Amino acid sequence: MAAAEPSPERAQRTTTRLLWTSAGLTVLVGAFLVSDVIRTADRYTALAWVGVALSALAILSLAVLYAGCASGRLSLDQQAVGKLTLFQLSTLCLVIAVGADILIPARNTGGLALLLPWGITYWLHNLRPTAPNTPA
């Protein structure tokens, strides 16, 4: 019995579903940031507010990017600025969000939750279809 060949339509649906999941997880991380900011805002200095703003912009950018890729309007391989692709810019946003999170008091690891949705997109970005009779 031969192994069933995966259909391209099913692979596309799975990719789309994973990208929507990444967008949703990123929005959840942003919601947790907002709830933490509301709870502890009285202790913030000007530097902490810079961290909140940078982190919020990076999280929002990631969520919009993942939703744009899931809806088919964008592609992670798409060139954005010079030779930089959207995936490379998402990596930059991730680094900014995690780095800015350090500026926020009592919240030095919250941005690390963004590694899960980014890891999913990293996997999708590097997933290449193989030819039918070629070893993976």
Contacts in CASP RR format, 6 or more apart in sequence:
PFRMAT RR
TARGET T0000
AUTHOR 0000-0000-0000
METHOD contacts of the structure
MODEL  1
MAAAEPSPERAQRTTTRLLWTSAGLTVLVGAFLVSDVIRTADRYTALAWV
GVALSALAILSLAVLYAGCASGRLSLDQQAVGKLTLFQLSTLCLVIAVGA
DILIPARNTGGLALLLPWGITYWLHNLRPTAPNTPA
5 132 0 8 1.000
11 129 0 8 1.000
15 124 0 8 1.000
16 70 0 8 1.000
16 72 0 8 1.000
18 120 0 8 1.000
18 124 0 8 1.000
19 66 0 8 1.000
19 67 0 8 1.000
19 68 0 8 1.000
19 69 0 8 1.000
19 70 0 8 1.000
19 120 0 8 1.000
19 121 0 8 1.000
19 124 0 8 1.000
20 66 0 8 1.000
20 67 0 8 1.000
20 70 0 8 1.000
21 117 0 8 1.000
21 120 0 8 1.000
22 66 0 8 1.000
22 70 0 8 1.000
22 117 0 8 1.000
22 118 0 8 1.000
22 120 0 8 1.000
22 121 0 8 1.000
23 63 0 8 1.000
23 66 0 8 1.000
23 67 0 8 1.000
23 68 0 8 1.000
23 70 0 8 1.000
23 117 0 8 1.000
24 63 0 8 1.000
24 66 0 8 1.000
24 117 0 8 1.000
25 113 0 8 1.000
25 116 0 8 1.000
25 117 0 8 1.000
26 59 0 8 1.000
26 62 0 8 1.000
26 63 0 8 1.000
26 66 0 8 1.000
26 114 0 8 1.000
26 117 0 8 1.000
27 63 0 8 1.000
29 59 0 8 1.000
29 110 0 8 1.000
29 111 0 8 1.000
29 113 0 8 1.000
29 114 0 8 1.000
29 117 0 8 1.000
30 56 0 8 1.000
30 59 0 8 1.000
30 63 0 8 1.000
32 110 0 8 1.000
32 113 0 8 1.000
33 52 0 8 1.000
33 55 0 8 1.000
33 56 0 8 1.000
33 59 0 8 1.000
33 107 0 8 1.000
33 110 0 8 1.000
33 111 0 8 1.000
36 104 0 8 1.000
36 107 0 8 1.000
37 44 0 8 1.000
37 52 0 8 1.000
37 104 0 8 1.000
40 105 0 8 1.000
40 106 0 8 1.000
40 107 0 8 1.000
43 105 0 8 1.000
43 106 0 8 1.000
44 52 0 8 1.000
44 104 0 8 1.000
44 105 0 8 1.000
45 105 0 8 1.000
47 103 0 8 1.000
48 103 0 8 1.000
48 104 0 8 1.000
48 105 0 8 1.000
50 100 0 8 1.000
50 103 0 8 1.000
51 100 0 8 1.000
51 101 0 8 1.000
51 103 0 8 1.000
51 104 0 8 1.000
52 100 0 8 1.000
52 104 0 8 1.000
53 100 0 8 1.000
54 96 0 8 1.000
54 97 0 8 1.000
54 99 0 8 1.000
54 100 0 8 1.000
54 103 0 8 1.000
55 96 0 8 1.000
55 97 0 8 1.000
55 99 0 8 1.000
55 100 0 8 1.000
55 101 0 8 1.000
55 104 0 8 1.000
55 111 0 8 1.000
57 96 0 8 1.000
58 93 0 8 1.000
58 94 0 8 1.000
58 96 0 8 1.000
58 97 0 8 1.000
58 100 0 8 1.000
59 97 0 8 1.000
59 114 0 8 1.000
61 93 0 8 1.000
62 90 0 8 1.000
62 93 0 8 1.000
62 94 0 8 1.000
62 97 0 8 1.000
62 114 0 8 1.000
62 117 0 8 1.000
62 118 0 8 1.000
65 74 0 8 1.000
65 86 0 8 1.000
65 89 0 8 1.000
65 90 0 8 1.000
65 93 0 8 1.000
66 117 0 8 1.000
66 121 0 8 1.000
68 74 0 8 1.000
69 75 0 8 1.000
69 76 0 8 1.000
69 86 0 8 1.000
69 121 0 8 1.000
74 86 0 8 1.000
75 86 0 8 1.000
76 85 0 8 1.000
76 86 0 8 1.000
76 87 0 8 1.000
76 90 0 8 1.000
76 121 0 8 1.000
76 124 0 8 1.000
76 125 0 8 1.000
77 85 0 8 1.000
77 86 0 8 1.000
77 87 0 8 1.000
77 125 0 8 1.000
78 85 0 8 1.000
78 86 0 8 1.000
79 85 0 8 1.000
79 86 0 8 1.000
80 86 0 8 1.000
80 89 0 8 1.000
81 89 0 8 1.000
87 121 0 8 1.000
87 122 0 8 1.000
87 125 0 8 1.000
90 118 0 8 1.000
90 121 0 8 1.000
91 118 0 8 1.000
94 114 0 8 1.000
94 115 0 8 1.000
94 118 0 8 1.000
97 111 0 8 1.000
97 114 0 8 1.000
98 111 0 8 1.000
98 112 0 8 1.000
98 114 0 8 1.000
101 107 0 8 1.000
101 108 0 8 1.000
101 109 0 8 1.000
101 110 0 8 1.000
101 111 0 8 1.000
101 112 0 8 1.000
102 108 0 8 1.000
130 136 0 8 1.000
END
